[in-house]
Amino acid sequence: MPDALDLLKTRRSIKAVELSPPGPSPAEIDTLLTVASRVPDHGKLTPWRFIVFEGEARRAAGDAIAKFFRAKYPDAKPEQIEAERERLTRAPLVIAVVSRAAPHAKIPEWEQVLSCGAAAMNLVTAAHALGYGANWITEWYAYDRGALDALGLAPHEKIAGFVHIGRPPGPPEDRPRPPLAEIATRFAPKGA
Ligand SMILES: Cc1cc2nc3c(=O)[nH]c(=O)nc-3n(C[C@H](O)[C@H](O)[C@H](O)COP(=O)(O)O)c2cc1C
């Protein structure tokens, strides 16, 4: 198991199409979900939940995605529709992170959304810690009401991401990261 700081300093996404089987075991999926749900959560509202897509269920979800793709693009070619059917079969495991953020008397909705983002990031990090690659993506169907209904989301729920998980082909090349000098400042009181 990589050292925690090494993992955080070197982690990077692996494209969904490059993630191969075998995917995580049932015990590893439990570990992933346990880590994903262990995030700061103002008010302990649990403003997120997870949907696990594995095995044949990935293809069934793809059928629903393809149906709404056809409704959106009636002139789509058969090969485009077939590609939509395969949306969730690229990686052996996909976990949807669903935001349940809603207006609340004390806890701003924004903070609930942030907690959901933290859950998604914890899931990605846990997958890497177990030796898998992961890719946090949304794509068009995360924003299509028909597709969301078909995937079982309630009207107020939103997709934070479909986290694709599988074996990486090898160590990935990194991408440039923002220089710290451009994103971090030290606060100095005005006039000091
Ligand atoms: C909420 C969210 C949605 C994203 N959706 C997509 C997407 O639909 N397609 C995509 O190529 N990348 C998407 N990304 C970006 C990838 O997850 C990832 O950040 C990018 O591939 C660079 O990876 P790395 O910096 O983790 O190596 C999304 C990221 C976030 C945070």
The ligand as an SDF file (V2000), in Angstrom:
LIG
                    3D

 31 33  0  0  0  0  0  0  0  0999 V2000
  -17.4730   17.1740  -11.1780 C   0  0  0  0  0  0  0  0  0  0  0  0
  -16.4900   16.7350  -12.2290 C   0  0  0  0  0  0  0  0  0  0  0  0
  -16.9590   16.2540  -13.4390 C   0  0  0  0  0  0  0  0  0  0  0  0
  -16.0770   15.8580  -14.4360 C   0  0  0  0  0  0  0  0  0  0  0  0
  -16.5820   15.3890  -15.6110 N   0  0  0  0  0  0  0  0  0  0  0  0
  -15.7340   15.0200  -16.5850 C   0  0  0  0  0  0  0  0  0  0  0  0
  -16.2410   14.5280  -17.8230 C   0  0  0  0  0  0  0  0  0  0  0  0
  -17.4440   14.4020  -18.0180 O   0  0  0  0  0  0  0  0  0  0  0  0
  -15.3390   14.2050  -18.7810 N   0  0  0  0  0  0  0  0  0  0  0  0
  -13.9800   14.3440  -18.5720 C   0  0  0  0  0  0  0  0  0  0  0  0
  -13.2100   14.0330  -19.4860 O   0  0  0  0  0  0  0  0  0  0  0  0
  -13.4710   14.7820  -17.4230 N   0  0  0  0  0  0  0  0  0  0  0  0
  -14.3130   15.1290  -16.4200 C   0  0  0  0  0  0  0  0  0  0  0  0
  -13.8090   15.5780  -15.2300 N   0  0  0  0  0  0  0  0  0  0  0  0
  -12.3430   15.7230  -15.0800 C   0  0  0  0  0  0  0  0  0  0  0  0
  -11.6540   14.4350  -14.6360 C   0  0  0  0  0  0  0  0  0  0  0  0
  -12.2410   13.8800  -13.4930 O   0  0  0  0  0  0  0  0  0  0  0  0
  -10.2010   14.6980  -14.2370 C   0  0  0  0  0  0  0  0  0  0  0  0
  -10.1510   15.7900  -13.3550 O   0  0  0  0  0  0  0  0  0  0  0  0
   -9.3130   14.9870  -15.3910 C   0  0  0  0  0  0  0  0  0  0  0  0
   -9.3500   13.8880  -16.2520 O   0  0  0  0  0  0  0  0  0  0  0  0
   -7.8420   15.2460  -14.9310 C   0  0  0  0  0  0  0  0  0  0  0  0
   -7.4880   14.2740  -14.0430 O   0  0  0  0  0  0  0  0  0  0  0  0
   -6.4590   14.3410  -12.8260 P   0  0  0  0  0  0  0  0  0  0  0  0
   -6.0880   15.7520  -12.5540 O   0  0  0  0  0  0  0  0  0  0  0  0
   -7.2210   13.6970  -11.7080 O   0  0  0  0  0  0  0  0  0  0  0  0
   -5.3140   13.4990  -13.2840 O   0  0  0  0  0  0  0  0  0  0  0  0
  -14.6720   15.9510  -14.2040 C   0  0  0  0  0  0  0  0  0  0  0  0
  -14.1950   16.4190  -12.9690 C   0  0  0  0  0  0  0  0  0  0  0  0
  -15.0970   16.8040  -11.9980 C   0  0  0  0  0  0  0  0  0  0  0  0
  -14.5470   17.2990  -10.6760 C   0  0  0  0  0  0  0  0  0  0  0  0
  1  2  1  0
  2  3  1  0
  2 30  2  0
  3  4  2  0
  4  5  1  0
  4 28  1  0
  5  6  2  0
  6  7  1  0
  6 13  1  0
  7  8  2  0
  7  9  1  0
  9 10  1  0
 10 11  2  0
 10 12  1  0
 12 13  2  0
 13 14  1  0
 14 15  1  0
 14 28  1  0
 15 16  1  0
 16 17  1  0
 16 18  1  0
 18 19  1  0
 18 20  1  0
 20 21  1  0
 20 22  1  0
 22 23  1  0
 23 24  1  0
 24 25  2  0
 24 26  1  0
 24 27  1  0
 28 29  2  0
 29 30  1  0
 30 31  1  0
M  END
$$$$
